[in-house]
Amino acid sequence: MNQHYFSESPAGDFTPREIEVELAGGVHRVVTSGGVFSPEHLDRGTEVLLRALPAADAVGAAGDGAARAAGPLLDIGCGWGPIALAAALETPDREVWAVDVNERSRELTRMNAERLGLGTVRVAAPEDVPAALEFTEIRSNPPIRVGKEALHGILRQWLPRLAPGGVAHLVVAKHLGADSLQRWIAQEFPALVVDRAARSKGFHVIRAQA
């Protein structure tokens, strides 16, 4: 692939192909393509995040879990959609926003949401998300390889959109700076309670609660 998956318009033909993945406790067939993140399979970091979420929620800070589950959820850097799709499968009446700068990723997520009958998934470019919308939960395998400055800009854009009592879970590889990113989030957003919710297979799940 001669362009990064975080390019707005990846080079190469858009040729969707099917893969089989496990999401929300079931096996599903979805479509992926070159020019997006992890087109061959569910990547290990996302797998760690999805497996950690129930345990992470159980040990999180006290709050109205039922209200949080009912509010909008944001997937930052949705790729072909696994995090957003899993969230919509788990809670069919919840509004899920899948955001990515990569137009191919957005198209694949739309296709997969339609294939799985998930009408609550809203796919958008970052600039098309309503400015007043707050999220009760953010889940993301953020694009670490965009570089520290760009990644910090992404988090500065979205973490302030957490609703009161909302929580963000971000999965980051330890060798790509999970510990330093956790410290930066805590310093940059002193109003958030930041800790490590889980650790597995070389990945850390960072939790930030409003």
N, C-alpha and C positions, 0 to 999 in steps of 0.2 A: 504494500500500500504506500503510495508516494505522497500521501497527505495524512495529517493527523486526524483522528476521529473527531477532534473538536473543531475542525474546519467547518465553516458555515455551509459550503457547497463542495462536498468531497468529489475528487476526480474519479474516473472510472464508471463503467456501466452500472446502472442500478438494476441488479438482477436478484430479486428476492428468492430465498431458498428456505425450505422447512428444516427446523430442528425440533427435537423433543426435549422438554425441560420439566422439572418439577417445581411447581409454584403453589403456595398455599395448600400444601398437602396433597396435591393431585398432579398427574402427568398431563401436560398440554403440548400441543403442536403449535409452534409459532413460526413467524418468518423473520429472517435476518438478511443481511447483505454486507458486502465489503464496504469500507468507508465509515463504519460505525464501531463502537467499542465492543470487543469480544463477540464477533459475529458467529463463531463456531459453537459456542456453548455458554452456559451460565458461568460467569467468572467466579473465581474463588472468593474474592472480597464481597461481592454481592451475596453469595451463598452464606458467608459468615454473618453478614448483616441480617438477612432474612431469618436465619436460624436463631440469632441472638435476640430478636425483638420481643418475643413473649417473656423471656427471662428478664430482659432489660426493663420492660414495663413493670414487671412484678416487684423489682427492687428499686424502682424509681422513687423520687420524692413524692410525698403525699399530695394528692390532688384529685380532682373529679375525673376519673378515668373514663366514665361513661360519656361525659360532655366532650372530652378530648376526642374520643373515638368518633363522635358524631360530626365534628367540624372538618373543614377542608384539610387535605393532606397535600404536601408538595414533594415531588421527586425532582431534585436538581440534577440535571445531566442525565436524562432518562435513557439514552441509548435506544435499544429496540424495545425497551419498556418493562423489564422484569420487576423492578421495584414497584412501579405504578400498577402493573397488572396484578401482582400479588396482593397489594393493598385493596384493590377493587374486588378481587375474588374473596378476600377475607371479610370485607364489609361492603356488601353490594349497594347499600343506600348511601354510602359516603362519597362526597365529591373529591376526586383525586386529580390534581394538576400535574401533568408530566411536561417538564420544561427542558429544552435543549436548544443550543445555537445551531446544531447540525440539522439541516432540513431533511436529510435522509433518515436520521433517527426519528424525527417527528413523524414522517410518513409511515415508517415501520411500526411505531407505537400505535398510530391510528389504525393501521391494518390489523394489528394484533388485538387491540381492544374490540374491534368489530368482529373478528373471528371468534373471540371468546364471549361475545354478547355483553360487553361491559360498557353500557351507555353512560356511566358516571365519570369516565375518564376524559378529562379536558386536556388536549395536547396544544402546546403553545410555544412560540418563541418567547424569550424572557421579556421583551418589550411589550408583548401582547397580554401579559397577565394584568388584570385590573389593579390599578395603583392602590386602591383602598382595601384590597383583599388581605386578610390575615389568615394564618394557618395554625391550626391546633397541633399539627405535627409536620415535621420535615424529615424525610428519609433520603439519604444520598450516599452513593459511592462517588465522591467528587473527583473531577478531572485533575488529579495531582500533577500530571505531567504538563499542564499548561504553564507551570512555573509559580513560584511563591507569590509574586506580586499579583498575577492574574487570579490565582486562587483566593487570595485575601480579598480581592475586589468582589468576587462572586459571593463570598460569605458575608461581606459587608452589605451587599445588596439584599440578601435573603434572610439572614438570621434576625434582623430587626423586624421582620414580618411575622415572627412568632406571636401568637395571641397570648394574653396573660394565662399562665398555667400550661402553655404549650411546650412541646419538647422536640428537639432535633436529635437524630441519630445519624452519625457520619462514620463510614468505615474507611480506614486508611491503613495501608501496610506499614508495619513498624519500620522497615528499612527505607521507606519513603518519607519518614518524618512524622509518624503518628504522635509521638510524645511532644515534639516541638509545636505541632499544630494545636494540640490540646492546650498547651500553655499559652499559645497566642490567643486562642479563642477566649480563655479565661481573662487574659489581660485586656483584650480589645473590647469585651462585652462584660463589664463587671456586674451588670444586673442579672446575668445568667449564672446558674449553678452548673458547673462543668465538671464532669468526672469520666472515668472509663467504665462503660457498662459491661463490656465483654472483651475477651481476648481469645483468639483461636487461629491456628494455622498461619501465624505470622502477621495477623491483622488485629487491629484494635478497633472497637466500636466506641466512638466518643459520643457522650450524651451531654446535651446542653439544654437546661430547662429554664423557662422564663418564670 
